[in-house]
């Protein structure tokens, strides 16, 4: 099934006439669209600058309509996504100067059929734009799930996708939890709607609340325009909350309200917005442990954990490594414009024997390095801190004749020592980052930052087990 390019159902309505606004709003709502109303040119310009709309309906005077279209042109957007409600005939010539198709102008007074015809024309032009190949890539990657465990996951996804229930996806970092979420969406009845992903660990609480639920103009300092939240953008589709365990306690309560009542308010808003969206969440942490330690709401855990899909680590499906390696080699050779590096049988065997603590993401990065370096020697393609005998950290001296400040040498030594300490703490705790943070005497968020900075999720273990070497 191919994703529908019209999955975004939000329509900007820039109006000056309250009667027309009510007629247009009723028309759009009855046909499954979500009208977003603005009452001035300034509000319309702000809304179209900071949000994506399926198309725009403009009921402004000739001067303001012309300025609106000029603004779109300045943003590099086509005028064919805009419908103008016009009085008289002179506006057609004026708007034609900005390449607005003649069949995108509706003369007042108009009937519902007149509006329906012009909407169909606008969507017809819009739908001829190139469609992203994300769905085709998803199909290719799902075809690589050839191990018994991943076949079970794929069968489970097909069953879960048929029922509109909340899904919790668990598994180690880099296993492909986002791919599972996309598969559930694309195989469900919501596949024509939007799929919206939010990383709950990437933003502080204040910004994340606005990102999830949107804000009204003037809601806080710097809120100069209306912003649609991710939940609003995911209406009639799916929203994927990655790293949900890192959600701030205050936002956990608001998310609980959305799951329970399917409605929320924007930041600074007075009205309630109802949404119809399927919620999927992912985490690489033990949420039951987070509940026990008071870091995650118990009622929210049970709301999210209606159906749980566990994605096994790559070491439990090693038979897929040759297929994945070949897929990444083909894909990134084309993407980087480089020659394909041949994967010798010995290279593939060493890949299969490696335990990949960074899972599929680590394998993907190894293949990328092989392509960039143009060499199938895994010792060269692995991270500079990695050798064929495991992770070994070594500070090499400067080349002769090259002066390196003592401060830089000290900083490099400190980074290597800190990385080694973090890696040892993670291994001692079985990569439980909460326990590792306590062991190191730093906050959980500080540890997340340091892990990302050191790229430890994509590195080999410093205590190699049998069959772990690259």
Secondary structure, 3 states (H helix, E strand, C coil): CCCCCCCCCEEEEEECCHHHHHHHHHHHHHCCCEEEEECCHHHHHHHHHHCCCCEEEEECCHHHHHHHHHHHHHCCCCHHHEEEEECCCHHHHHHHCCCCCHHHEEECCCCHHHHHHHHHHHHHHHCCCCCCCHHHHHHHHHCCCCCHHHHHHHHHHHHHHCCCCCEEEECCCCCCHHHHHHHHHHCCCCCCCCEEEEECCCCCHHHHHHHHHCECCCCCCCCCCCECCHHHHCCCCEEEEECHHHCCHHHHHHHHHHHHHCEECCECCCCCEECCCEEEEEECCCHHHHHHCCCCCHHHHHHHCCEEEECCCHHHHHHHHHHHHHHHHHHHHHHHCCCCCCCCHHHHHHHHHCCCCCHHHHHHHHHHHHHHHCCCCHHHHCCCCEECCEECCCCCCCCCCCCCCHHHHHHHHHHHHHHHHHHHHHHHCCCCHHHHHHHHCCCHHHHHHHHHHHCHHHCCCCCCCCCCCC
